[in-house]
């Protein structure tokens, strides 16, 4: 015999209905389920060693990504931005046209390192002409 609160009984009744049982059958099933002994231990999916290896791999990837980001930022800084900053520092009050002319005048010296970096991986040169790497024969 049990004396649930009206709210509790309504919840039990709804659960019993969901399981297509009478309230008495549902209570009996829940009591029996509660009486059963079961082991609540959990098997680990991965060992500490595996987790440590994964962590170390992720740390290596992070370090590689940071290094790549630093290299890319350095490339950007050495490019147009660096040219503009250096020109304005050396020529305070420079006009838009003067800055644009400086960029135009210094393109060849900034272009060559980019071409050198791309050659072989993304393009190739033949007789001072450049072609996409996938067309190379």
PyMOL commands that set and color helices and strands:
alter all, ss='L'
color gray80, all
select helices_A, chain A and resi 6-18+23-35+48-78+80-90+96-105+107-118+133-135
alter helices_A, ss='H'
color red, helices_A
select strands_A, chain A and resi 123-126+129-132
alter strands_A, ss='S'
color yellow, strands_A
deselect
rebuild
show_as cartoon
